[in-house]
Structures are given as C-alpha cells and as structure tokens.
C-alpha cells in the first residue's frame, strides 16, 4: 500500500466504508426473533443489520431494546420497579464482543443474534485467539484481541472500554436481573453464547 496505490484495510472498510458488506460479505449482524423455542418455529421479526460500524452497533442496540419487554411493577411496593427480560448492558457487552472478536476474513458468516421465547443465541464466527483457549475462555484475566485496531476504534467511538471485562460485566448484570449465567460453547471455528430468561 502506498499513497499512489491506496488499498482499503479491513478496519477502514468496517469503520469508514459506506457498504462494508460489498467487500466483506459477513460484516453484518443477522437478527431473528423466533416466536417459539425451536429453530423451525415462525419468525416474528428479522433484519440484516449492516453499514458502517457505529451505525450497525446503534441499530442492533435499538433492535434488542425493542424486543426486550419491560414489566412495570407498581403494586408490590411504594415505588414502581421496572423489570426487563434481559439486562440491556449484558446484551450490549456480548453482542459487541462478538463483533470485536470475530474472524472477518475467510468466512462470509455474519454474527447471528437469534432471539427465541426462552433464550437468545449469539453466534460469533471465529474461536479463541492468542492466550485465550477453549479451557480458559471467559475466565477473568484471560483476554486477547484478534482485531486490536477494531477494538481500539470501538473504544474511541464509545462502544467498549477495552478493559477485558465484557463477559464478567454481562454475567454480573444477568445475575442482578435474575437471569441464569450466560452459557458458552467454545470451538475453534465459532463461539456460541446462550442467554436464558429468568428462572
């Protein structure tokens, strides 16, 4: 790459590109709201969320918030309580982690967010990287960055902190909200995160 022959980088395409999927077909989020608990059940809502990184992150936040029903309890105490199916901070941390740590080259698989009646499944194309292994995945202190420049861009844009505590933050928020801990299936090719509704 030189000034005379500029070549776009993956980071440049993701952050500044108008249509990143023209260059990186998997650089998007496939959202499904499935009305049931089986993959074969009816789809109540779907959207392919793409575009520049900041726009894509805002759109998935809006989509998740729209489906995250909030109950208002104004009868059991003198002050009303608002209770959501899932804590928004946990949804944000886990989806943003999937976008940050995924593999962008060699696959056209999008990040998948499939919302069922009893759970949410987040699929991240790309397994553990660097010092993170199948054995230590999700444990405090074990963090690495497959896409360090993307992580820094997300930090500068205000979407992540790069403290290496995204999973722990999500788990703490789930516990506080009354949800079971997030479950992870970690393989070399992909990571599946499952969030379940309250016990």
N, C-alpha and C positions, 0 to 999 in steps of 0.2 A: 504494500500500500504506500502511496506517495501522494503529494499534493497534485501531481499531474494525472494520477490514475487513482482517484478515491474509490475505496471499496467499503461498502457498509459492513459494520460488525453486527453480531447478534444483539449486543447491547444497544447499539444505535437504532437498529430496526425495532426492537421492543419498546424503547423509551420515546423515540422521536418519529418513528415511521407512522404514516397515516393508516396503512393497512398491513400490519406485520404478518398476517397470515398469507399474504401474497408471496412472501419469502420463506416464512416458517409456518407451514400449514397447521402445526399443532400448538401454536402460540395463542391459545384461546381457552375458554372455560365452557364446557358443555354442562348446562344446568337442566335437570329434570325434576319435576315434582310429581312423584308417582302416588296415585291415590290407592294405596294398599301397602302390602309388605313384601310382595313378590315382584321380581323384575318384569314379569308378564302382565302385571296389573295395568289399569288405564293410566295414561299420562294426563295429569291435570294442568300442567304448565311446562313449557320448555323454552329455552333460549340459548343460543350460541353467543357467548359474550366475548367480543374481540375488540380490537382497536389498540391505540397506544396504551402503555402500561397503566398510567394514572387513571385514564378513563375506564379501563377494564376493571381495575380494583374498585372504583366507585360504583360501577354498575353491579358487580357481584355483591357488594355491601348492601345496595338498595334491594336487590332481589332477595337476599337472605332475610333482611329486615321485613320485607313484605310478607314472607311466608312464616315468620316467627311469631305466631299468635301470642298475644299478651292478655292474661286474665287479670281482672281488677277485683280484688277482694276488699270491699268496703263495709262488710258486716261483722267480721270477727274481731275487729279492734277499732279504736277511736281514730286511727289514721289508716287511710287506704294503703294497700300493698299491691304492687304490680308484679306479676309473676309471668316469666316467659318460658316457652318450651325449652329453649336453649339459651345460654348466655351469649349475647352478641359478641363479646370480646373473645370467647372461645372459638366461635365460628370464624371470626376475622383472623385470629392467630393461625389457625390450622389451614385455612384456605390460602392465606398469604405465604405460609411456609411451603405449601405445595407448589405455588408459583415460583418462589425463590429458589427452591432446591431441585426442581425438576430437570430432566435432560431436555435440551432444546434441539439437539442435532441427532440425526439417526433414528428419529421416530416422528410420526405425524399424529400421535395420540394427544388429545387435549387433556388438561386437568379436568377430571369429572367430579361434579357435585350432584349426587343423586339423593333427593330428599324423599324418604318413604314415610308412612304414617307412624312408624315406630323407631326410625333411626335416620341418620344421614351418613352416606358413604362418600368419602373424598378419596379419589384415586390420583396419585402423583406418579407420572411416568419417570422412572429412574429410581434406583435403590440407594442404599447407603453410599457415602462418599468419604474418602480420606480416612480420618481416625474413627469415623462413625461406622460401626459394623452392625450386622444383624443382632449380635449378642448384646451390644451396649446401647442400641438405638433408644432414644428417649430418656436415658439416664442423665441426671444433672452433671454438667461439666463436660459432656461429650458433644462437641459441636464442630462442624466444619462447613466450608462453603464451596460447593461445586461452581457456583456463579458469583464470585466475590464482588465483581463490579455491578451486577444486577442487585445484589444485596445492598450495596452502598447507594445505588440510585434509589432504591425503595426507602432507604433511611433518609436520604436528602429530601425526598418527596413527602416524608412524614408518615409513611405507612408501617414501618418497622423500626426497631431500635438497634438491632444487631447486638443484643446482649446475650444471645444464645439461650434465652429462657422462654421461647414461644410455647413449647409443649407444656412446661411447668405452669406457665400463666394460664393456659387453656384448662389444664387439669384442675387447678385451684378454683377457677371460675365455675367449672362444671360441678365440682363438689359443693361450692357455696349455693348453687342454684338447685341442688338436689338431684342432679343427673349422675349416673354411673361414670366412672373414668372412661376417657376415650380409649378405644382398643386399636392396636396397630398390628397389621400383618405385614412383615418386612421381608421382601425378597430382593434379589439382585436387580430385577427389571422394573420393579414398581413397589410403592408403599400404599397400602390401603388403610385409611383411618375411618373408624366407625364411631359415631356418637349416638347414644341412645336416649330416649325420652326418660323422664323422671321415673324413679322406682315406685 
